Amino acid sequence: MSALLRHNVTFSGNGRVPLLFAHGYGCDQHVWRFVAPAFEEHFRVVRFDYAGAGGAAPGAYDFERHGSLRGHAEDLIEICDEAGLERPVLVAHSVATMIGVVAAGLRPELFSRLVLVAPSPCYLNQGDYVGGFEREDIDALLETLDSNYFSWARMMAPVVMGNADRPELAEDLGNSFCRTDPAVAHHFARVTFLSDNRGDLPGMRVPSLVLQCRDDALAPASVGRYLQQTLPCAQLAELQATGHCPHLSAPGETIEVIRQFLAELLERDTGAQRRSAPGQTA
């Protein structure tokens, strides 16, 4: 089966520059429904489902291959290759941000830009690094997940989403969690929360935008600052949005910040089109 079918890849938009949206843990491509359409006028918008999520092919999740983020990164590269995406911009959320970083390390010329929404290279506090969790916190979280996944999903959704004054957002996220195969959810949670990708950051030369939310229970402000300091070509945008999912809770702000970051790239592409048009000198 082709990677495009395996990962339920969908295409929309009228532009030439590919804009590839990658969802986070417990979600699928539908999570970008408030953001992706805003870019369809000027970009070729591409969405997909990671193995084990949404409309991905049954059995696509391989517990050995996907026992590290590298397996998902290799899937991402396959999608780009089969879709013929030339230097796409990757817009990734949460754990998908580090999948993108790993993919960029495996194929340095793959992406033209990275937009990292609520990223974290390591969730554990280690030495001077503040990831937000002690090891016993992660162990307790995973133990609760193992004992009753659906209860865990309903408990975690409000924590991840934040925005307690808008309970419908947490309910929607909880529903997404509950649609995930519990066996996949258990396995991928361990891969997600125990991964440490800090070593992949210093050599990553792709121009990147880090979107840091306020009061993010999974990625505190210290993580955003760490990424800005460690990624050689990164800029940090501190959003007014709260929680871990600004593309759901504050899509307008998220869209505007991404647009500003991509304005130069889009202008350069528009200029190239003009120069190559009939009657124009290249």
LINKAQUI-V848593 format. One record per backbone hydrogen bond with DSSP energy under -0.5 kcal/mol. NH is the residue of the N-H (numbers start at 0). CO is the residue of the C=O. E is the energy in kcal/mol with one decimal. If there is no record, write none. Layout:
<<NH & CO & E> <NH & CO & E>>
//
This chain:
<<5 & 1 & -2.8> <6 & 2 & -2.0> <7 & 4 & -1.3> <8 & 3 & -2.5> <9 & 46 & -2.8> <11 & 44 & -2.1> <13 & 39 & -3.0> <14 & 42 & -1.3> <16 & 41 & -0.5> <18 & 43 & -2.8> <19 & 17 & -0.5> <19 & 88 & -3.1> <20 & 18 & -0.6> <20 & 45 & -2.8> <21 & 90 & -2.8> <26 & 23 & -1.5> <30 & 27 & -2.1> <31 & 28 & -1.9> <32 & 29 & -1.8> <34 & 31 & -1.2> <35 & 31 & -2.5> <37 & 34 & -1.3> <38 & 35 & -2.1> <39 & 36 & -1.2> <41 & 38 & -0.6> <42 & 38 & -1.9> <43 & 16 & -2.6> <44 & 11 & -2.1> <44 & 42 & -0.9> <45 & 18 & -2.8> <46 & 9 & -2.2> <47 & 20 & -0.7> <48 & 6 & -3.0> <52 & 49 & -2.1> <55 & 52 & -2.5> <56 & 5 & -2.6> <59 & 56 & -2.2> <61 & 59 & -0.6> <62 & 60 & -0.6> <65 & 61 & -3.3> <66 & 63 & -1.6> <67 & 64 & -0.5> <70 & 67 & -0.9> <71 & 67 & -0.7> <72 & 68 & -2.2> <73 & 69 & -2.6> <74 & 70 & -1.6> <75 & 71 & -2.3> <76 & 72 & -2.1> <77 & 73 & -2.1> <78 & 74 & -2.3> <79 & 75 & -2.1> <80 & 76 & -2.5> <81 & 77 & -2.9> <82 & 78 & -2.3> <83 & 79 & -0.6> <83 & 80 & -0.8> <84 & 79 & -2.4> <85 & 83 & -0.6> <86 & 84 & -0.8> <87 & 109 & -0.6> <88 & 17 & -2.7> <89 & 87 & -0.5> <89 & 112 & -2.2> <90 & 19 & -3.2> <90 & 88 & -0.6> <91 & 89 & -0.6> <91 & 114 & -2.7> <92 & 21 & -1.6> <93 & 116 & -2.6> <95 & 92 & -2.0> <96 & 93 & -1.9> <97 & 93 & -0.6> <97 & 94 & -0.6> <98 & 94 & -1.6> <99 & 95 & -2.2> <100 & 96 & -1.8> <101 & 97 & -2.5> <102 & 98 & -2.5> <103 & 99 & -2.5> <104 & 100 & -1.7> <105 & 101 & -2.0> <106 & 102 & -2.4> <109 & 106 & -2.3> <111 & 87 & -2.2> <112 & 87 & -0.8> <113 & 206 & -2.1> <114 & 89 & -3.2> <115 & 113 & -0.6> <115 & 208 & -3.4> <116 & 91 & -3.1> <116 & 114 & -0.8> <117 & 115 & -0.6> <117 & 210 & -2.4> <122 & 194 & -0.6> <124 & 132 & -3.1> <125 & 128 & -1.9> <128 & 125 & -2.2> <130 & 128 & -0.7> <132 & 122 & -1.4> <136 & 133 & -0.6> <137 & 133 & -1.8> <138 & 134 & -2.7> <139 & 135 & -2.1> <140 & 136 & -2.2> <141 & 137 & -2.6> <142 & 138 & -2.2> <143 & 139 & -2.2> <144 & 140 & -2.0> <145 & 141 & -2.2> <146 & 142 & -1.7> <147 & 143 & -1.9> <151 & 147 & -2.4> <152 & 148 & -2.9> <153 & 149 & -1.9> <154 & 150 & -1.9> <155 & 151 & -3.1> <156 & 152 & -2.0> <157 & 153 & -0.6> <158 & 154 & -0.6> <159 & 155 & -2.8> <160 & 156 & -2.7> <161 & 157 & -2.3> <165 & 162 & -2.5> <168 & 165 & -1.8> <169 & 165 & -0.7> <170 & 166 & -2.2> <171 & 167 & -2.1> <172 & 168 & -2.2> <173 & 169 & -2.8> <174 & 170 & -2.3> <175 & 171 & -1.7> <176 & 172 & -2.6> <177 & 173 & -2.3> <178 & 174 & -0.9> <178 & 175 & -0.8> <179 & 176 & -1.6> <184 & 180 & -2.9> <185 & 181 & -2.8> <186 & 182 & -1.9> <187 & 183 & -3.2> <188 & 184 & -1.9> <189 & 185 & -1.4> <190 & 186 & -1.9> <191 & 187 & -2.8> <192 & 188 & -2.9> <193 & 189 & -1.8> <194 & 190 & -0.6> <194 & 191 & -0.8> <196 & 120 & -3.3> <199 & 196 & -1.4> <200 & 197 & -1.2> <201 & 197 & -0.6> <203 & 200 & -2.0> <204 & 202 & -0.8> <207 & 232 & -2.9> <208 & 113 & -2.4> <209 & 234 & -2.9> <210 & 115 & -3.1> <210 & 208 & -0.6> <211 & 209 & -0.7> <211 & 236 & -2.6> <212 & 210 & -0.5> <213 & 240 & -2.8> <215 & 212 & -0.5> <216 & 214 & -0.7> <222 & 219 & -1.7> <223 & 219 & -1.0> <224 & 220 & -2.0> <225 & 221 & -2.1> <226 & 222 & -2.5> <227 & 223 & -2.2> <228 & 224 & -2.0> <229 & 225 & -2.0> <230 & 226 & -2.8> <231 & 200 & -0.5> <232 & 203 & -0.6> <233 & 230 & -1.1> <234 & 207 & -2.0> <236 & 209 & -3.2> <237 & 235 & -0.5> <238 & 211 & -2.9> <238 & 236 & -0.8> <242 & 213 & -1.6> <243 & 159 & -2.0> <247 & 244 & -1.8> <248 & 244 & -2.4> <249 & 245 & -2.3> <253 & 249 & -2.2> <254 & 250 & -2.9> <255 & 251 & -2.1> <256 & 252 & -2.2> <257 & 253 & -2.0> <258 & 254 & -2.7> <259 & 255 & -2.1> <260 & 256 & -1.7> <261 & 257 & -2.0> <262 & 258 & -0.9> <262 & 259 & -0.6> <265 & 261 & -2.6> <266 & 262 & -2.5> <267 & 263 & -2.3> <268 & 264 & -1.9> <269 & 265 & -2.4> <270 & 266 & -2.2> <271 & 267 & -2.0> <272 & 268 & -2.1> <273 & 269 & -2.0> <274 & 270 & -2.2> <275 & 271 & -1.6> <276 & 272 & -0.7> <276 & 273 & -0.9> <279 & 276 & -2.2>>
//
